[in-house]
Amino acid sequence: MNASTRLSLGLGLSGAIALIAAVWLGQTPIAFPIPNDVSTQAIVWEIRLPRALTAWCVGAALGLAGAALQGLLRNPLADSGVLGLSGFAALGAVLAFAFGVAALAPLGALMFALVAALIVTALGWSSRGSATLALIGVGLSSFAGGLIALVLNLAPNPGALADLVNWTLGSVEARSLEDAALVGGFLVVGAVLIAFAAPGLRALTLGEEAAVAIGADLSRTRLLVVLGAAACTGGATAVAGVIGFVGIAAPHLVRALAGHDPARLLLPSALAGGVLLVCADIAVRLLPTDSELKLGVAAALIGGPVFALIAAKLAERGGES
């Protein structure tokens, strides 16, 4: 059993423990075995378990997308935001909220994430450099940010913007099993696409010219990774809103133990992302605050320092070389 398999098993067990803890912990502690009274059963099956499963699926989707994009771009600071996927997903939801059709926000996020993926793929199809994909993504992300600001200024339904603000902070509060199934379905689709790209990601560690020399189809690899990341990001954003940094932090936490192989890093990153977000959600539920801290805010508070740490280490290595 290699190190990556052992790591995945350990993270899978940690995820199960985190889910049990999410059901058990809260303002109303739940005993095990779970009592058979109506109120306790409702708390477990209608509130806490759906919320915990949604958090795990969202974290796994973001962690997987981050690991795949980091392997594709060969940059540990890459995530779905780099290619504009998160920005366009947010734009789709913003349009729905601003024009008074909040029920269509999840569909808008999914569709716009797919649009971003198609644009990146079309513009970068003939490119032989991953840096070009990153530049295209940065441009799309900036463009999406400008369009979001424009929509907020011209929104015909300003009263709906309060919902928009709550959504942009990210949360899995009051989510149902149907929500967990929705993001889980897109996670499966994204995972299948990215799994087919895994050999290409491994070949890219040799450099693009060497990868082509040994027969890797880099155009196919880029297409599969971008579409897979779009499915994961769109599904996560559609259900939980904007949650950043998980795609950066999760792969970084397991990279050394996975052997720095981008293909072997995929599953551990997804599992780590799930554990990370479930634990963060438990923390926001237990904080003694008048109003519950949004999950996206907690993720930023955790992920921001991790991002700075990674950047500092990369700068240090650059200085040493």
Secondary structure in CASP SS format (residue, H / E / C, confidence):
PFRMAT SS
TARGET T0000
AUTHOR 0000-0000-0000
METHOD secondary structure of the structure
MODEL  1
M C 1.00
N C 1.00
A H 1.00
S H 1.00
T H 1.00
R H 1.00
L H 1.00
S H 1.00
L H 1.00
G H 1.00
L H 1.00
G H 1.00
L H 1.00
S H 1.00
G H 1.00
A H 1.00
I H 1.00
A H 1.00
L H 1.00
I H 1.00
A H 1.00
A H 1.00
V H 1.00
W H 1.00
L C 1.00
G C 1.00
Q C 1.00
T C 1.00
P C 1.00
I C 1.00
A C 1.00
F C 1.00
P C 1.00
I C 1.00
P C 1.00
N C 1.00
D C 1.00
V H 1.00
S H 1.00
T H 1.00
Q H 1.00
A H 1.00
I H 1.00
V H 1.00
W H 1.00
E H 1.00
I H 1.00
R H 1.00
L H 1.00
P H 1.00
R H 1.00
A H 1.00
L H 1.00
T H 1.00
A H 1.00
W H 1.00
C H 1.00
V H 1.00
G H 1.00
A H 1.00
A H 1.00
L H 1.00
G H 1.00
L H 1.00
A H 1.00
G H 1.00
A H 1.00
A H 1.00
L H 1.00
Q H 1.00
G H 1.00
L H 1.00
L H 1.00
R C 1.00
N C 1.00
P C 1.00
L C 1.00
A C 1.00
D C 1.00
S C 1.00
G C 1.00
V C 1.00
L C 1.00
G C 1.00
L H 1.00
S H 1.00
G H 1.00
F H 1.00
A H 1.00
A H 1.00
L H 1.00
G H 1.00
A H 1.00
V H 1.00
L H 1.00
A H 1.00
F H 1.00
A H 1.00
F C 1.00
G C 1.00
V C 1.00
A H 1.00
A H 1.00
L H 1.00
A H 1.00
P H 1.00
L H 1.00
G H 1.00
A H 1.00
L H 1.00
M H 1.00
F H 1.00
A H 1.00
L H 1.00
V H 1.00
A H 1.00
A H 1.00
L H 1.00
I H 1.00
V H 1.00
T H 1.00
A H 1.00
L H 1.00
G H 1.00
W C 1.00
S C 1.00
S C 1.00
R C 1.00
G C 1.00
S H 1.00
A H 1.00
T H 1.00
L H 1.00
A H 1.00
L H 1.00
I H 1.00
G H 1.00
V H 1.00
G H 1.00
L H 1.00
S H 1.00
S H 1.00
F H 1.00
A H 1.00
G H 1.00
G H 1.00
L H 1.00
I H 1.00
A H 1.00
L H 1.00
V H 1.00
L H 1.00
N H 1.00
L H 1.00
A C 1.00
P C 1.00
N C 1.00
P H 1.00
G H 1.00
A H 1.00
L H 1.00
A H 1.00
D H 1.00
L H 1.00
V H 1.00
N H 1.00
W H 1.00
T H 1.00
L H 1.00
G C 1.00
S C 1.00
V C 1.00
E C 1.00
A C 1.00
R C 1.00
S C 1.00
L H 1.00
E H 1.00
D H 1.00
A H 1.00
A H 1.00
L H 1.00
V H 1.00
G H 1.00
G H 1.00
F H 1.00
L H 1.00
V H 1.00
V H 1.00
G H 1.00
A H 1.00
V H 1.00
L H 1.00
I H 1.00
A H 1.00
F H 1.00
A H 1.00
A H 1.00
P H 1.00
G H 1.00
L H 1.00
R H 1.00
A H 1.00
L H 1.00
T C 1.00
L C 1.00
G C 1.00
E H 1.00
E H 1.00
A H 1.00
A H 1.00
V H 1.00
A H 1.00
I C 1.00
G C 1.00
A C 1.00
D C 1.00
L H 1.00
S H 1.00
R H 1.00
T H 1.00
R H 1.00
L H 1.00
L H 1.00
V H 1.00
V H 1.00
L H 1.00
G H 1.00
A H 1.00
A H 1.00
A H 1.00
C H 1.00
T H 1.00
G H 1.00
G H 1.00
A H 1.00
T H 1.00
A H 1.00
V H 1.00
A H 1.00
G C 1.00
V C 1.00
I C 1.00
G C 1.00
F C 1.00
V H 1.00
G H 1.00
I H 1.00
A H 1.00
A H 1.00
P H 1.00
H H 1.00
L H 1.00
V H 1.00
R C 1.00
A C 1.00
L C 1.00
A C 1.00
G C 1.00
H C 1.00
D C 1.00
P H 1.00
A H 1.00
R H 1.00
L H 1.00
L H 1.00
L H 1.00
P H 1.00
S H 1.00
A H 1.00
L H 1.00
A H 1.00
G H 1.00
G H 1.00
V H 1.00
L H 1.00
L H 1.00
V H 1.00
C H 1.00
A H 1.00
D H 1.00
I H 1.00
A H 1.00
V H 1.00
R H 1.00
L H 1.00
L C 1.00
P C 1.00
T C 1.00
D C 1.00
S C 1.00
E C 1.00
L C 1.00
K C 1.00
L H 1.00
G H 1.00
V H 1.00
A H 1.00
A H 1.00
A H 1.00
L H 1.00
I H 1.00
G H 1.00
G H 1.00
P H 1.00
V H 1.00
F H 1.00
A H 1.00
L H 1.00
I H 1.00
A H 1.00
A H 1.00
K H 1.00
L H 1.00
A H 1.00
E H 1.00
R H 1.00
G H 1.00
G H 1.00
E H 1.00
S C 1.00
END
